[in-house]
Amino acid sequence: MKRPIIFNELSKLSKRNMVSFHVPGHKNGKIFEKYSLEINNNIGQFDITEIPGSDNLHAPEGIIKEAQERAKSFYGGDHTFFLINGTTCGIVSMIMSVTNPGDKIIVQRDCHRSVISGMILGGIVPAYVKPQVNSSLLLSMALTPDSIEKAIKENPDAKAVIITYPNYYGICSDIEKIVDIVHKYNKILIVDEAHGAHLKLSDKLPISALDAGADMVVQSTHKTLPSFTQSSMLHVKGKRVDIDKLKTMLALNQSSSPSYLLMGSLDMAMTILAQEGNFLMEKLIENINDFTKEIEEIEGLSLVSKEFIGKYGVKDIDVTKLTLNMGSLGIEGTRLEEILRKKYNIQVEMADIYNILAVSSIANDRNDFSRFSRALKAIHDDKKIPHRKVELPEFSFGIPKMEVLPRAAVYSEKKSVQFIKSCGRISGEYIIPYPPGIPLICPGEVISEEVIKYVQTLKNLGISVIGTSDESLNTIKVIE
């Protein structure tokens, strides 16, 4: 019998002894082996459906309810829901649970695409707030409380505010002040805490969104904690959220055939957290501190650190996210990622023209960090590596004029035109450069000459720009 294509390749990948500084947080199952959790022999035995004794995610009364209650107690909320369609379904459900079609919400501009999807599906009107940007590293930084208050005053009819905390790079806005402001104006605060499920494990980490007083928080448990990819949790605290409406939206946006493997992995993660989580996080932070000291000796290598606190609106930084830069040496982030992967068998989470992002978790051990620091030192000393210093032009990241609402833009008739001749046209697509991940254009917004010139510069430098059906961006779809 021929071998299955996907599992055959995954089997090869699993044998490479790759050091994982990427998601998911179980790091190639390392933490499962450490605690001898019986999941590797025949996972098919756990892939069941709703039969007597297995409970039902959409109306839990037994084991799922018990597992959710344990998670609720750990995180300190009033309600916790397991998600098996990822944080995406949680974000969409949260948005739709606090709005009706035609309502307005205030949105962080560098939000995840699932937030835009939620507005499209719910027929919601966005009012965007722009984060601070570090132009030298081209990183999206924090939102200031003042910018949130200004947005609320300009949009008093907004039903809610949705922010990302922490962002992809571990950068945290002053969420406690933002909570106070949002609640002062009697609005609901929704937090995309996809990269912060682990924050509860140590007071050396930034405060969690739920502890800060957010009303609804969704976490990608699989990203920074040991659960399977696509498994997440949604927490609610306080009386501002209509729980019955939220349950209705979750039923709409989640599969009616939920995976017990994913739900079981969420409970497995909670079992580890409840018993060993604080200890494991303390060890991780010790390893990170030692790693940081080692790489500080590498001239020309910079790390996004707590030195940024107080700048760009930054309140705190999650040290488990390691954003590294060798740009001053002329080693691009994409090149650094490639060398680490191909020569040193170390896989990081993300690379852009300037930076690499390494995502660590409680499953990483001292050996992982030792291999990482040795590799970085060797790369620094390798004279054969080509060096190229790249500088990008200044860009305002101003929010374009929205002529058509996102939902209407998606359903509008479109045609392709030359991108360089699209000035003044209404885009039917996204234009999102990485870095920093802030959309230059969203569907329904007017394309400016500034955007066209900036994108052409990015293309010439080989920087990734996503969101368009024409990946080369020679053409773009506009609304007729």
ChimeraX attribute file (.defattr): number of C-alpha atoms within 10 A of each C-alpha:
attribute: neighborCount
match mode: 1-to-1
recipient: residues
	/A:1	3
	/A:2	5
	/A:3	8
	/A:4	8
	/A:5	8
	/A:6	8
	/A:7	10
	/A:8	11
	/A:9	11
	/A:10	10
	/A:11	10
	/A:12	9
	/A:13	12
	/A:14	11
	/A:15	8
	/A:16	9
	/A:17	10
	/A:18	16
	/A:19	22
	/A:20	24
	/A:21	24
	/A:22	22
	/A:23	22
	/A:24	25
	/A:25	29
	/A:26	26
	/A:27	24
	/A:28	19
	/A:29	18
	/A:30	16
	/A:31	20
	/A:32	20
	/A:33	13
	/A:34	9
	/A:35	9
	/A:36	10
	/A:37	11
	/A:38	10
	/A:39	16
	/A:40	11
	/A:41	7
	/A:42	9
	/A:43	10
	/A:44	10
	/A:45	9
	/A:46	13
	/A:47	13
	/A:48	13
	/A:49	13
	/A:50	13
	/A:51	8
	/A:52	7
	/A:53	8
	/A:54	15
	/A:55	16
	/A:56	20
	/A:57	26
	/A:58	18
	/A:59	11
	/A:60	14
	/A:61	12
	/A:62	13
	/A:63	16
	/A:64	22
	/A:65	18
	/A:66	13
	/A:67	21
	/A:68	22
	/A:69	17
	/A:70	17
	/A:71	25
	/A:72	20
	/A:73	12
	/A:74	14
	/A:75	19
	/A:76	16
	/A:77	22
	/A:78	14
	/A:79	18
	/A:80	24
	/A:81	23
	/A:82	25
	/A:83	29
	/A:84	26
	/A:85	19
	/A:86	22
	/A:87	25
	/A:88	26
	/A:89	26
	/A:90	33
	/A:91	32
	/A:92	23
	/A:93	25
	/A:94	28
	/A:95	26
	/A:96	23
	/A:97	20
	/A:98	20
	/A:99	19
	/A:100	13
	/A:101	13
	/A:102	13
	/A:103	18
	/A:104	21
	/A:105	26
	/A:106	22
	/A:107	23
	/A:108	22
	/A:109	26
	/A:110	22
	/A:111	21
	/A:112	20
	/A:113	13
	/A:114	16
	/A:115	25
	/A:116	21
	/A:117	19
	/A:118	21
	/A:119	25
	/A:120	21
	/A:121	16
	/A:122	20
	/A:123	20
	/A:124	23
	/A:125	20
	/A:126	23
	/A:127	19
	/A:128	19
	/A:129	24
	/A:130	21
	/A:131	21
	/A:132	17
	/A:133	20
	/A:134	14
	/A:135	16
	/A:136	11
	/A:137	17
	/A:138	19
	/A:139	22
	/A:140	22
	/A:141	27
	/A:142	26
	/A:143	28
	/A:144	21
	/A:145	20
	/A:146	13
	/A:147	14
	/A:148	24
	/A:149	16
	/A:150	11
	/A:151	18
	/A:152	23
	/A:153	12
	/A:154	11
	/A:155	14
	/A:156	12
	/A:157	13
	/A:158	20
	/A:159	19
	/A:160	21
	/A:161	26
	/A:162	24
	/A:163	26
	/A:164	27
	/A:165	24
	/A:166	27
	/A:167	23
	/A:168	23
	/A:169	23
	/A:170	24
	/A:171	28
	/A:172	23
	/A:173	27
	/A:174	20
	/A:175	26
	/A:176	17
	/A:177	16
	/A:178	24
	/A:179	22
	/A:180	16
	/A:181	18
	/A:182	19
	/A:183	17
	/A:184	10
	/A:185	12
	/A:186	12
	/A:187	21
	/A:188	21
	/A:189	25
	/A:190	24
	/A:191	24
	/A:192	28
	/A:193	28
	/A:194	27
	/A:195	25
	/A:196	28
	/A:197	22
	/A:198	27
	/A:199	21
	/A:200	22
	/A:201	22
	/A:202	17
	/A:203	11
	/A:204	13
	/A:205	18
	/A:206	24
	/A:207	21
	/A:208	24
	/A:209	27
	/A:210	20
	/A:211	13
	/A:212	15
	/A:213	21
	/A:214	25
	/A:215	23
	/A:216	28
	/A:217	32
	/A:218	31
	/A:219	26
	/A:220	29
	/A:221	32
	/A:222	27
	/A:223	27
	/A:224	27
	/A:225	29
	/A:226	30
	/A:227	28
	/A:228	25
	/A:229	19
	/A:230	19
	/A:231	25
	/A:232	30
	/A:233	26
	/A:234	25
	/A:235	23
	/A:236	26
	/A:237	19
	/A:238	12
	/A:239	9
	/A:240	15
	/A:241	17
	/A:242	11
	/A:243	14
	/A:244	10
	/A:245	16
	/A:246	19
	/A:247	17
	/A:248	14
	/A:249	19
	/A:250	23
	/A:251	16
	/A:252	13
	/A:253	17
	/A:254	19
	/A:255	15
	/A:256	11
	/A:257	13
	/A:258	19
	/A:259	20
	/A:260	19
	/A:261	20
	/A:262	24
	/A:263	24
	/A:264	20
	/A:265	21
	/A:266	26
	/A:267	22
	/A:268	17
	/A:269	23
	/A:270	22
	/A:271	15
	/A:272	17
	/A:273	22
	/A:274	13
	/A:275	10
	/A:276	13
	/A:277	20
	/A:278	18
	/A:279	13
	/A:280	20
	/A:281	23
	/A:282	16
	/A:283	16
	/A:284	22
	/A:285	19
	/A:286	13
	/A:287	20
	/A:288	20
	/A:289	13
	/A:290	15
	/A:291	18
	/A:292	17
	/A:293	12
	/A:294	15
	/A:295	19
	/A:296	12
	/A:297	10
	/A:298	16
	/A:299	12
	/A:300	15
	/A:301	18
	/A:302	16
	/A:303	17
	/A:304	21
	/A:305	18
	/A:306	15
	/A:307	11
	/A:308	15
	/A:309	15
	/A:310	11
	/A:311	13
	/A:312	17
	/A:313	21
	/A:314	20
	/A:315	20
	/A:316	23
	/A:317	22
	/A:318	23
	/A:319	23
	/A:320	23
	/A:321	24
	/A:322	23
	/A:323	23
	/A:324	20
	/A:325	25
	/A:326	23
	/A:327	23
	/A:328	16
	/A:329	15
	/A:330	17
	/A:331	24
	/A:332	24
	/A:333	21
	/A:334	16
	/A:335	20
	/A:336	24
	/A:337	21
	/A:338	17
	/A:339	18
	/A:340	18
	/A:341	15
	/A:342	10
	/A:343	10
	/A:344	18
	/A:345	18
	/A:346	22
	/A:347	21
	/A:348	23
	/A:349	18
	/A:350	19
	/A:351	22
	/A:352	22
	/A:353	26
	/A:354	27
	/A:355	28
	/A:356	24
	/A:357	24
	/A:358	24
	/A:359	27
	/A:360	30
	/A:361	26
	/A:362	26
	/A:363	23
	/A:364	22
	/A:365	18
	/A:366	15
	/A:367	11
	/A:368	18
	/A:369	21
	/A:370	14
	/A:371	14
	/A:372	23
	/A:373	19
	/A:374	15
	/A:375	18
	/A:376	19
	/A:377	16
	/A:378	13
	/A:379	18
	/A:380	17
	/A:381	11
	/A:382	10
	/A:383	9
	/A:384	7
	/A:385	14
	/A:386	11
	/A:387	15
	/A:388	12
	/A:389	13
	/A:390	13
	/A:391	14
	/A:392	14
	/A:393	8
	/A:394	10
	/A:395	12
	/A:396	10
	/A:397	17
	/A:398	13
	/A:399	18
	/A:400	17
	/A:401	13
	/A:402	18
	/A:403	14
	/A:404	19
	/A:405	19
	/A:406	25
	/A:407	20
	/A:408	14
	/A:409	22
	/A:410	16
	/A:411	11
	/A:412	15
	/A:413	12
	/A:414	17
	/A:415	13
	/A:416	17
	/A:417	14
	/A:418	13
	/A:419	18
	/A:420	16
	/A:421	14
	/A:422	20
	/A:423	16
	/A:424	11
	/A:425	19
	/A:426	25
	/A:427	29
	/A:428	29
	/A:429	23
	/A:430	21
	/A:431	22
	/A:432	20
	/A:433	20
	/A:434	18
	/A:435	18
	/A:436	18
	/A:437	19
	/A:438	23
	/A:439	23
	/A:440	25
	/A:441	26
	/A:442	25
	/A:443	25
	/A:444	26
	/A:445	26
	/A:446	23
	/A:447	24
	/A:448	17
	/A:449	14
	/A:450	12
	/A:451	21
	/A:452	17
	/A:453	11
	/A:454	15
	/A:455	22
	/A:456	16
	/A:457	14
	/A:458	18
	/A:459	14
	/A:460	8
	/A:461	13
	/A:462	11
	/A:463	18
	/A:464	16
	/A:465	21
	/A:466	18
	/A:467	18
	/A:468	18
	/A:469	13
	/A:470	12
	/A:471	12
	/A:472	12
	/A:473	19
	/A:474	14
	/A:475	18
	/A:476	25
	/A:477	24
	/A:478	25
	/A:479	20
	/A:480	12
